[in-house]
Structures are given as C-alpha cells and as structure tokens.
Amino acid sequence: MYGDQERNRQRHAIEKLHLAVSTLVGAGGVRERLAEAYLRHLSAVSAKDFPEELREEYREIITTLSWEPVEYVGQGRVRSTLHAMSDEKAVLLARRLVGLYYDVVEYYFDGR
C-alpha cells in the first residue's frame, strides 16, 4: 500500500495528465497543442510522480518532446523539437500521452 505522500504525487500526475490530454483536444495544430500540454501541465510532473512501472514511458515521452537543441533564442527545447517533428510523429506522441494517462488511471484505480 502506498503512503499518503506517494498517493498525492500520483493524484497530482493524474490531474496534470488529464489537463494535458484536455489540451490535446483543443484548437490548433497538434504540435502547438503538444507544446501547450507540456508547458502548462507536464512540466510540473516528475517521473517519480508515476507508479514505478510507468516512469520509463513518461521519461521517453518527455525526451521525445525535448531532444532537439534550441534553434532561436527564447524558443526553448520543446518548441524547437516540435518544430522539427512531423505532424505524423506528433500525432503518435499525442497518442502515447493519452495512453499513459489511461495507464496511470487504470493503475491508480486498480489500487496497486
């Protein structure tokens, strides 16, 4: 059974992932929506906020969102990475994020 602190971190992750997924279904292009999802919500979440089995998937998503060096001053790694990413890859990344949200909710509600 989890302690209160760990359970609160997981609830925080669920809340932030929910908000990020909600951002993904908003207006604008998929790359812009991914940037907003990260900047407004996912940047406040750490891998340690997830159940151990799901931490690596979160790390991979964040790495995929931020691997490209900054192109322009003030742009940031996430926007630089998404600028270089195709729409097809951005859609796949958005789907991974939705899948992670589902996995976290399922894990949490299964009471593991």
Rosetta constraint file for C-alpha pairs under 8 A:
AtomPair CA 1 CA 112 HARMONIC 7.09 0.50
AtomPair CA 2 CA 6 HARMONIC 6.14 0.50
AtomPair CA 2 CA 7 HARMONIC 6.09 0.50
AtomPair CA 3 CA 7 HARMONIC 6.16 0.50
AtomPair CA 4 CA 8 HARMONIC 6.01 0.50
AtomPair CA 5 CA 9 HARMONIC 6.32 0.50
AtomPair CA 6 CA 10 HARMONIC 6.30 0.50
AtomPair CA 6 CA 49 HARMONIC 7.32 0.50
AtomPair CA 7 CA 11 HARMONIC 6.20 0.50
AtomPair CA 8 CA 12 HARMONIC 6.09 0.50
AtomPair CA 9 CA 13 HARMONIC 6.23 0.50
AtomPair CA 9 CA 48 HARMONIC 7.95 0.50
AtomPair CA 9 CA 49 HARMONIC 4.79 0.50
AtomPair CA 9 CA 50 HARMONIC 7.41 0.50
AtomPair CA 10 CA 14 HARMONIC 6.22 0.50
AtomPair CA 10 CA 49 HARMONIC 5.20 0.50
AtomPair CA 10 CA 50 HARMONIC 5.63 0.50
AtomPair CA 10 CA 51 HARMONIC 7.21 0.50
AtomPair CA 10 CA 108 HARMONIC 7.67 0.50
AtomPair CA 11 CA 15 HARMONIC 6.15 0.50
AtomPair CA 12 CA 16 HARMONIC 6.15 0.50
AtomPair CA 12 CA 45 HARMONIC 7.70 0.50
AtomPair CA 12 CA 49 HARMONIC 7.39 0.50
AtomPair CA 13 CA 17 HARMONIC 5.94 0.50
AtomPair CA 13 CA 45 HARMONIC 6.08 0.50
AtomPair CA 13 CA 49 HARMONIC 5.86 0.50
AtomPair CA 13 CA 50 HARMONIC 6.63 0.50
AtomPair CA 14 CA 18 HARMONIC 6.00 0.50
AtomPair CA 14 CA 101 HARMONIC 6.87 0.50
AtomPair CA 14 CA 104 HARMONIC 6.72 0.50
AtomPair CA 14 CA 105 HARMONIC 6.68 0.50
AtomPair CA 15 CA 19 HARMONIC 6.31 0.50
AtomPair CA 16 CA 20 HARMONIC 6.09 0.50
AtomPair CA 16 CA 41 HARMONIC 5.30 0.50
AtomPair CA 16 CA 42 HARMONIC 6.29 0.50
AtomPair CA 16 CA 44 HARMONIC 7.68 0.50
AtomPair CA 16 CA 45 HARMONIC 7.17 0.50
AtomPair CA 17 CA 21 HARMONIC 6.04 0.50
AtomPair CA 17 CA 41 HARMONIC 7.19 0.50
AtomPair CA 17 CA 42 HARMONIC 6.87 0.50
AtomPair CA 17 CA 97 HARMONIC 7.92 0.50
AtomPair CA 17 CA 101 HARMONIC 5.78 0.50
AtomPair CA 18 CA 22 HARMONIC 6.11 0.50
AtomPair CA 18 CA 101 HARMONIC 6.87 0.50
AtomPair CA 19 CA 23 HARMONIC 6.20 0.50
AtomPair CA 19 CA 37 HARMONIC 7.47 0.50
AtomPair CA 19 CA 41 HARMONIC 6.57 0.50
AtomPair CA 20 CA 24 HARMONIC 6.41 0.50
AtomPair CA 20 CA 36 HARMONIC 7.95 0.50
AtomPair CA 20 CA 37 HARMONIC 4.43 0.50
AtomPair CA 20 CA 38 HARMONIC 6.99 0.50
AtomPair CA 20 CA 40 HARMONIC 7.72 0.50
AtomPair CA 20 CA 41 HARMONIC 5.74 0.50
AtomPair CA 20 CA 42 HARMONIC 6.75 0.50
AtomPair CA 21 CA 25 HARMONIC 6.81 0.50
AtomPair CA 21 CA 37 HARMONIC 7.24 0.50
AtomPair CA 21 CA 97 HARMONIC 7.26 0.50
AtomPair CA 21 CA 98 HARMONIC 6.15 0.50
AtomPair CA 21 CA 101 HARMONIC 7.77 0.50
AtomPair CA 22 CA 26 HARMONIC 6.89 0.50
AtomPair CA 23 CA 33 HARMONIC 6.16 0.50
AtomPair CA 23 CA 34 HARMONIC 7.73 0.50
AtomPair CA 23 CA 36 HARMONIC 7.02 0.50
AtomPair CA 23 CA 37 HARMONIC 5.60 0.50
AtomPair CA 24 CA 30 HARMONIC 7.09 0.50
AtomPair CA 24 CA 33 HARMONIC 5.24 0.50
AtomPair CA 24 CA 34 HARMONIC 6.34 0.50
AtomPair CA 24 CA 37 HARMONIC 6.72 0.50
AtomPair CA 24 CA 94 HARMONIC 7.15 0.50
AtomPair CA 25 CA 33 HARMONIC 7.86 0.50
AtomPair CA 26 CA 33 HARMONIC 7.10 0.50
AtomPair CA 27 CA 33 HARMONIC 7.62 0.50
AtomPair CA 28 CA 32 HARMONIC 6.45 0.50
AtomPair CA 28 CA 33 HARMONIC 6.45 0.50
AtomPair CA 29 CA 33 HARMONIC 6.24 0.50
AtomPair CA 30 CA 34 HARMONIC 6.10 0.50
AtomPair CA 30 CA 87 HARMONIC 6.90 0.50
AtomPair CA 30 CA 90 HARMONIC 6.40 0.50
AtomPair CA 30 CA 91 HARMONIC 6.58 0.50
AtomPair CA 30 CA 94 HARMONIC 7.83 0.50
AtomPair CA 31 CA 35 HARMONIC 6.25 0.50
AtomPair CA 31 CA 82 HARMONIC 5.73 0.50
AtomPair CA 31 CA 83 HARMONIC 7.43 0.50
AtomPair CA 31 CA 85 HARMONIC 7.95 0.50
AtomPair CA 31 CA 87 HARMONIC 6.91 0.50
AtomPair CA 31 CA 90 HARMONIC 5.93 0.50
AtomPair CA 32 CA 36 HARMONIC 6.25 0.50
AtomPair CA 32 CA 82 HARMONIC 7.83 0.50
AtomPair CA 33 CA 37 HARMONIC 6.03 0.50
AtomPair CA 34 CA 38 HARMONIC 6.18 0.50
AtomPair CA 34 CA 90 HARMONIC 7.67 0.50
AtomPair CA 34 CA 94 HARMONIC 6.90 0.50
AtomPair CA 35 CA 39 HARMONIC 6.01 0.50
AtomPair CA 35 CA 78 HARMONIC 6.45 0.50
AtomPair CA 35 CA 79 HARMONIC 6.22 0.50
AtomPair CA 35 CA 82 HARMONIC 7.29 0.50
AtomPair CA 36 CA 40 HARMONIC 5.68 0.50
AtomPair CA 36 CA 41 HARMONIC 7.81 0.50
AtomPair CA 37 CA 41 HARMONIC 5.57 0.50
AtomPair CA 37 CA 42 HARMONIC 6.37 0.50
AtomPair CA 38 CA 42 HARMONIC 4.44 0.50
AtomPair CA 38 CA 43 HARMONIC 5.56 0.50
AtomPair CA 38 CA 78 HARMONIC 7.99 0.50
AtomPair CA 39 CA 43 HARMONIC 5.66 0.50
AtomPair CA 40 CA 44 HARMONIC 7.86 0.50
AtomPair CA 41 CA 45 HARMONIC 7.39 0.50
AtomPair CA 45 CA 49 HARMONIC 6.58 0.50
AtomPair CA 46 CA 50 HARMONIC 7.65 0.50
AtomPair CA 47 CA 55 HARMONIC 5.07 0.50
AtomPair CA 47 CA 56 HARMONIC 7.59 0.50
AtomPair CA 47 CA 58 HARMONIC 6.26 0.50
AtomPair CA 47 CA 59 HARMONIC 6.38 0.50
AtomPair CA 48 CA 52 HARMONIC 7.54 0.50
AtomPair CA 48 CA 55 HARMONIC 6.85 0.50
AtomPair CA 50 CA 54 HARMONIC 6.09 0.50
AtomPair CA 50 CA 55 HARMONIC 5.59 0.50
AtomPair CA 50 CA 104 HARMONIC 7.34 0.50
AtomPair CA 51 CA 55 HARMONIC 6.43 0.50
AtomPair CA 51 CA 104 HARMONIC 7.55 0.50
AtomPair CA 51 CA 107 HARMONIC 7.83 0.50
AtomPair CA 54 CA 58 HARMONIC 6.59 0.50
AtomPair CA 54 CA 100 HARMONIC 7.67 0.50
AtomPair CA 54 CA 103 HARMONIC 7.80 0.50
AtomPair CA 54 CA 104 HARMONIC 7.42 0.50
AtomPair CA 55 CA 59 HARMONIC 6.21 0.50
AtomPair CA 56 CA 60 HARMONIC 6.11 0.50
AtomPair CA 57 CA 61 HARMONIC 6.23 0.50
AtomPair CA 57 CA 100 HARMONIC 7.34 0.50
AtomPair CA 58 CA 62 HARMONIC 6.23 0.50
AtomPair CA 58 CA 100 HARMONIC 7.37 0.50
AtomPair CA 59 CA 63 HARMONIC 6.03 0.50
AtomPair CA 60 CA 64 HARMONIC 6.02 0.50
AtomPair CA 61 CA 65 HARMONIC 6.25 0.50
AtomPair CA 61 CA 93 HARMONIC 7.07 0.50
AtomPair CA 61 CA 96 HARMONIC 7.43 0.50
AtomPair CA 61 CA 97 HARMONIC 7.20 0.50
AtomPair CA 62 CA 66 HARMONIC 6.28 0.50
AtomPair CA 63 CA 67 HARMONIC 5.67 0.50
AtomPair CA 64 CA 81 HARMONIC 7.98 0.50
AtomPair CA 64 CA 93 HARMONIC 7.91 0.50
AtomPair CA 65 CA 77 HARMONIC 7.98 0.50
AtomPair CA 65 CA 78 HARMONIC 5.51 0.50
AtomPair CA 65 CA 81 HARMONIC 6.16 0.50
AtomPair CA 65 CA 82 HARMONIC 6.77 0.50
AtomPair CA 66 CA 77 HARMONIC 5.13 0.50
AtomPair CA 66 CA 78 HARMONIC 4.61 0.50
AtomPair CA 66 CA 79 HARMONIC 7.98 0.50
AtomPair CA 66 CA 80 HARMONIC 7.78 0.50
AtomPair CA 66 CA 81 HARMONIC 5.62 0.50
AtomPair CA 67 CA 77 HARMONIC 6.92 0.50
AtomPair CA 67 CA 78 HARMONIC 7.75 0.50
AtomPair CA 67 CA 81 HARMONIC 6.25 0.50
AtomPair CA 68 CA 77 HARMONIC 5.97 0.50
AtomPair CA 68 CA 78 HARMONIC 7.59 0.50
AtomPair CA 68 CA 80 HARMONIC 6.09 0.50
AtomPair CA 68 CA 81 HARMONIC 4.60 0.50
AtomPair CA 68 CA 84 HARMONIC 7.76 0.50
AtomPair CA 69 CA 77 HARMONIC 5.80 0.50
AtomPair CA 69 CA 80 HARMONIC 6.78 0.50
AtomPair CA 69 CA 81 HARMONIC 7.35 0.50
AtomPair CA 70 CA 75 HARMONIC 6.43 0.50
AtomPair CA 70 CA 76 HARMONIC 5.58 0.50
AtomPair CA 70 CA 77 HARMONIC 5.07 0.50
AtomPair CA 70 CA 80 HARMONIC 5.47 0.50
AtomPair CA 70 CA 81 HARMONIC 7.91 0.50
AtomPair CA 71 CA 75 HARMONIC 7.01 0.50
AtomPair CA 71 CA 80 HARMONIC 6.04 0.50
AtomPair CA 72 CA 76 HARMONIC 7.86 0.50
AtomPair CA 72 CA 80 HARMONIC 7.96 0.50
AtomPair CA 75 CA 79 HARMONIC 6.08 0.50
AtomPair CA 75 CA 80 HARMONIC 6.39 0.50
AtomPair CA 76 CA 80 HARMONIC 6.13 0.50
AtomPair CA 77 CA 81 HARMONIC 5.90 0.50
AtomPair CA 78 CA 82 HARMONIC 6.11 0.50
AtomPair CA 79 CA 83 HARMONIC 5.94 0.50
AtomPair CA 80 CA 84 HARMONIC 6.47 0.50
AtomPair CA 81 CA 85 HARMONIC 6.25 0.50
AtomPair CA 82 CA 86 HARMONIC 7.88 0.50
AtomPair CA 82 CA 90 HARMONIC 7.43 0.50
AtomPair CA 85 CA 89 HARMONIC 6.33 0.50
AtomPair CA 85 CA 90 HARMONIC 6.49 0.50
AtomPair CA 86 CA 90 HARMONIC 6.22 0.50
AtomPair CA 87 CA 91 HARMONIC 6.09 0.50
AtomPair CA 88 CA 92 HARMONIC 6.38 0.50
AtomPair CA 89 CA 93 HARMONIC 6.15 0.50
AtomPair CA 90 CA 94 HARMONIC 6.13 0.50
AtomPair CA 91 CA 95 HARMONIC 6.23 0.50
AtomPair CA 92 CA 96 HARMONIC 6.29 0.50
AtomPair CA 93 CA 97 HARMONIC 6.31 0.50
AtomPair CA 94 CA 98 HARMONIC 6.34 0.50
AtomPair CA 95 CA 99 HARMONIC 6.08 0.50
AtomPair CA 96 CA 100 HARMONIC 6.08 0.50
AtomPair CA 97 CA 101 HARMONIC 6.29 0.50
AtomPair CA 98 CA 102 HARMONIC 6.33 0.50
AtomPair CA 99 CA 103 HARMONIC 6.17 0.50
AtomPair CA 100 CA 104 HARMONIC 6.09 0.50
AtomPair CA 101 CA 105 HARMONIC 6.20 0.50
AtomPair CA 102 CA 106 HARMONIC 6.04 0.50
AtomPair CA 103 CA 107 HARMONIC 5.97 0.50
AtomPair CA 104 CA 108 HARMONIC 6.01 0.50
AtomPair CA 105 CA 109 HARMONIC 6.02 0.50
AtomPair CA 106 CA 110 HARMONIC 5.96 0.50
AtomPair CA 107 CA 111 HARMONIC 6.71 0.50
AtomPair CA 107 CA 112 HARMONIC 6.32 0.50
AtomPair CA 108 CA 112 HARMONIC 6.51 0.50
